[in-house]
Amino acid sequence: MGSKMLTGTMMLGGMILGFIMTFLETSTSETDSFAVVAQQLIDSSMQTALSGTIFTISILATLIGTA
């Protein structure tokens, strides 16, 4: 894979993965207090850890693609 193709793929893939993870995260409303949001994150700790990890990977892929 050529370097231009690789950087373009990382930029595009990182952006797409970031958008997907934004919509798959646990949803909260604006009226929820911090205690309610924190309890939701504690109750679904595996989903929270997974979405945080994948979102971090998408940001890194985008930044590596632009470097």
Secondary structure per residue as TSV (DSSP state, phi and psi in degrees):
chain	resnum	aa	ss	phi	psi
A	1	M	-	360.0	129.6
A	2	G	-	-70.2	160.6
A	3	S	H	-66.1	-36.5
A	4	K	H	-67.6	-38.9
A	5	M	H	-67.1	-40.0
A	6	L	H	-66.2	-46.0
A	7	T	H	-67.0	-38.4
A	8	G	H	-64.6	-40.6
A	9	T	H	-65.8	-41.5
A	10	M	H	-66.4	-39.6
A	11	M	H	-64.5	-48.6
A	12	L	H	-68.5	-44.2
A	13	G	H	-64.2	-38.7
A	14	G	H	-65.0	-41.6
A	15	M	H	-64.9	-45.9
A	16	I	H	-63.2	-43.7
A	17	L	H	-63.6	-37.9
A	18	G	H	-63.9	-42.7
A	19	F	H	-65.0	-40.2
A	20	I	H	-63.4	-45.0
A	21	M	H	-68.8	-28.5
A	22	T	H	-63.2	-38.5
A	23	F	H	-82.5	-21.7
A	24	L	H	-89.9	-9.3
A	25	E	S	-66.3	161.1
A	26	T	-	-62.6	132.3
A	27	S	-	-85.6	138.8
A	28	T	-	-131.8	150.6
A	29	S	-	-97.2	165.5
A	30	E	T	-71.0	-19.7
A	31	T	T	-87.2	-10.2
A	32	D	-	-69.4	138.6
A	33	S	-	-80.6	170.7
A	34	F	H	-62.1	-35.8
A	35	A	H	-64.1	-38.9
A	36	V	H	-68.1	-43.8
A	37	V	H	-65.3	-42.8
A	38	A	H	-62.7	-39.7
A	39	Q	H	-66.4	-37.1
A	40	Q	H	-64.1	-40.8
A	41	L	H	-67.2	-36.6
A	42	I	H	-69.3	-40.9
A	43	D	H	-64.6	-34.1
A	44	S	T	-116.5	59.3
A	45	S	H	-66.0	-35.8
A	46	M	H	-66.6	-43.2
A	47	Q	H	-65.9	-38.1
A	48	T	H	-64.8	-45.2
A	49	A	H	-64.7	-41.9
A	50	L	H	-66.2	-44.5
A	51	S	H	-68.3	-36.0
A	52	G	H	-65.8	-40.6
A	53	T	H	-66.6	-46.1
A	54	I	H	-67.8	-36.5
A	55	F	H	-66.1	-38.1
A	56	T	H	-64.2	-40.9
A	57	I	H	-63.0	-39.6
A	58	S	H	-66.9	-38.6
A	59	I	H	-65.8	-43.5
A	60	L	H	-63.0	-40.9
A	61	A	H	-63.0	-40.3
A	62	T	H	-66.2	-43.4
A	63	L	H	-68.1	-38.6
A	64	I	H	-65.9	-38.1
A	65	G	H	-65.2	-31.1
A	66	T	H	-85.5	-15.3
A	67	A	-	-73.5	360.0
